[in-house]
């Protein structure tokens, strides 16, 4: 708990030192709290040291099992997985990553 309060004190100090508005500061703090909860619920791969030692083909299988259910929820990827499961496996291994987002975050902007 003290580590967490130290982290938030540091974040607040940074936001204050840089003149970040109250509205944006509140969103940043809310996102940080959400990210910490998610980290407790779902261990990120980056925090598992042994994952770096696992062979690339095995990690590809892990990524497929982790990410394919999310991808195949979309009709395009469901069909693509039926036609080309190796392609979906490759996408899961090389192109998918988890990110923490907050309500109101802009993911895509015009002309990007």
N, C-alpha and C positions, 0 to 999 in steps of 0.2 A: 504493500500500500504506500509506503514512503517513497519507493522508487517511482511509482505512478504520480504521486503528488509532486515530486521533484521534476519529472518530465513535463507536467502541466505548468509548473511554475516557470520552467525554462521557455516553454512555448509562449506563455503569456508575456514574459519579459521580451522575447523576440518581437511579438506582435506590437507591443507597446513601443519598443525602441524604434520600430520602423513606421510608426504612425498609422498602423492598419486600422480601418474604421471598425466601430463596434459591431456593425452588422456582419462584416466579413470575418471578424474575430470570432463571433458566435458560431458562424458556419464552420470555421476551421476547428474550433474546439469540439463541436458536435461530431464532425467527421473523425477527429482523433479518438473520441470516446467510442464511436462506432467501430473504427478500425481495431481498437484494442479488444472489444467484445468479439469481433470476428476472428481475431488471432487466437483468442481463447477457445472459440468454438471449432475453428478449422486451422490446424497447424499449417503455416505456409511452408512450401517446399524449401524455400531459401533458409529456413531455420533448422532444417534437418541435415546435419553435416554429412551423414552417410549417403545421402542421395547423390552427392557428387561422385561417390565411389562406385555406384551401381552402374553396370554397363549401359551404354546408350540404347541398345535394343530393349532392355528391360524397362528403362525409364520411358521409352516410347510406349510400351504396353501400359505402364502406369498412367501416363498422360491420356491415353485413349480411354481407359476405364474411368478416369476422373472427369474428362471434358466431353466425351462423346454424348453422354445423356443430355448435357446442356445444349450442345450443337444440334442434335437430332430432334430437339423439341421444335425446331423450325422445319417446315415441310421441305425446303430445298435440301438441307443437310440430311434429312431423313432419307430422301430419295437418293442423294449422292452416296450416302453410306451403303445403301442397298446395291448400287451400281459399282461403286469403287470404294470399298472399305479401307483399302490401303491408302487411298488419297485422304480420307477423313483421318486415318491414323497419323499421316504425315502432318496434316493441319493441326491436329491436337498436340503433336510433339513440337512443332516448330513455330506455330503462329498464335497459339492461345496462351493467354496469361491472365491471372486473376488481378483485378484492381479494386480498390475500395472507392466507392462513389457515395456522394450525399445527394439528397433530393435537391434539385435545382442546379446541379453541376451540368455544365455544357460539355457534351461529348463531341459533337460535330458542329462546326460553324460553316456558314456559307463560304464557298470557294476553297474549302480545305480538301 
